[in-house]
Amino acid sequence: MVRQITQQHTADDFVIYPESDGKPMADNTIQFRWIVYIKENLEIMYAANPDVFIAGDLLWYPIKGSDQKRCAPDAMVVFGRPKGDRGSYLQWEEENIPPQVVFEILSPGNTRQEMENKLEFYDNNGVEEYYFYDPYKNDLQGWLRSNKNLTKIQNINGWVSPRLGITFRLTGSTLEIQHFRLL
């Protein structure tokens, strides 16, 4: 007698998670330069640590079964996950660890509503630190998780990121990011 064992599947097992949202990584050279500057310097800072995953413009899906709930931060840092290539960041396949730090670089095409939606997404999905920089206005804003929510950082100039150990300084015309310790 042969007994057939079948695996139970749920609808979530058949969801396709696209690796592209069809949007360009950057709208212009200024935005692109800042995205690359932040992402690549983070890569250099954590090059010796195999358990820090850093990505730029990578779609992040926080919930299995939801292909519409997603975001592609300009740069993201995930502590506790190995380096390596990924088509997208499927959080449930990454020990359910969300990115702890995300960066967004504004372009003239970003709307206020779009940025509010991103803040809400990051707040709802466990990001610990969120920074966005507008290179056209030399304006940096940041949020830090306090209790259960992201709270705006009031004095961002000279701020030291608790997770990354980098200092943000706004000079008269640009943002300087100073690296002073490795975790």
N, C-alpha and C positions, 0 to 999 in steps of 0.2 A: 504494500500500500504506500503510495506517494502522497505526501501532504504538501500543499503549496502554501508558502508563507507570503503574504502580501504586505507591502509597506503602506501605512496610512499617509495620505497626503492631504494638506490643507490648501485652501486657495492661496495662502501666502507663499507656498512653495513654487507657484507658477507666475509670480509677479516678476516682470522684467524691470531692472533698474538701469536706465540709460546712463552712459558714461559721458554724455555731452548734453548741455542744455541749449546748444545752438547759438549761444552768445559768445562774443569774442572775449578773450581774457582781459583785454584792456581796450579803452576807446581811443587812446592816443599814446604818444611816446612818453609823456610825463608820467601818466598813470602806470604804464608798463615798467618804466625805470624804477619807480618806487616799489612796485610789487616784487620785482626781481631783487632789488636791494635788500628788502626785508627778508624775503624767503631765503636767499642765498647766504646772507650773513647768519641767519639762524642755523642753516645747514653747517656752516663753518664752526659755529659755537658748539654744536652738538655732534660733530663728526666722529668723535671718539666714543660716543654713547650709543650702543646698538639699540637701545630701547626708547629712542625718541624719534617719532615719525613726524616729518615736516613735509607739507605739500603746499602748492599754490594752485588756485583755481580748480580744485578737485571737488566734485560733487560729493556731498556728505548726506547720507540717508540715515537718520537716527532711529527709525522705526521699521521693523520688518513688516512687509505687506503694504507699505505706503510709499508708492513711487512718486507721489506728488509732493510729499513733505520732504523737501530737500533744500540745500543751499550750497553754494560754492564760494567759500571765503577766499579772499585774495591771497591770504596766507594763513595756515593753521599749524598748531603745534599740539602733538598728542604724546604725553609722557606715558610710558608703560606699554607701548606698542612698537614692534620691530620696524626698522627701516625696510624699505622694499617698494617695488612698484605695485600700484593698484589702479584699476580702472575707475574706481570710485571708493569712497570710504563707507562701507556697510557696517554700521556701529555694532549690530548684533553679532557680526563675525569677528569683531575686534574686542572681545571680552566685555562688550557693552560700555566701552570707555569713550566718552565724547571728547572732542578736541577741548583742551583746557584753555588755550589762548588762540584768539583769532584776530586778524587784522583786515581792515577794509581801507582801500585808497579811493577817495572820491574822484569822480570825473564830472565834467559839466553836464553829462547826461543823467547822472543819478538824481532821483527825485527825493524829496523829504519823506514821502510815503514809503518808498523803497527802503530807505535807511531805517525808518521806524519798524518796518516789517522784519528787517534783518536783526535789529536789536531784540525784538520780540522772539524771533526764532532762536537766537543764541541764549536768551534768558530762559526760555521754556525747555531748552535741550541741554542744560548743564554746563555751558561755557563758564569758566571761572574769571577770565579777563577778556575784555573786548575793547579794541582800539580802532578808531578810524581817523584818518588823516586827510585833510583837504590841502593839497599842495598849492592850489591857486590862492588860497587865503592864509596859508601857513597856520592852519587851525588843527589842533590835535584834541580829540576827545577820547575819554576812556571810561570804562565801567568795570567794577570789581564785584564779584559775588560776595554778598554780605547776607548772612542768614540764608534765605532761599532764593533771593533775587539779585540781579545785577543792579548795582547802585552807582550812579555817576560819581566819578572822581572829581572832586572840586578843584584841587590844586595840581593840575597835570604837569606843569612846567617844573622839571626837576624830579618828577615821579620815578620811583624805582619799582619795576614790575616784580611782585613777590615771587612769581613762578620762574621768570626768565633771568632775573637779576640784571636787567639792563635799565639804564637811565634815559629818560626822554627829556630833551632840552629844546625849547623853542628859541631860536635866535631871531634876529630881526627879519630874516628872509627865508629861513628853512628850519627843518627839524633835524636835530642831531640825535642819534641813538648811540649811547656809549655802553660798550660791553665791559663789565668789570669782574664778572665771576662766572664760572661754569658750574652747573649743578651736576 
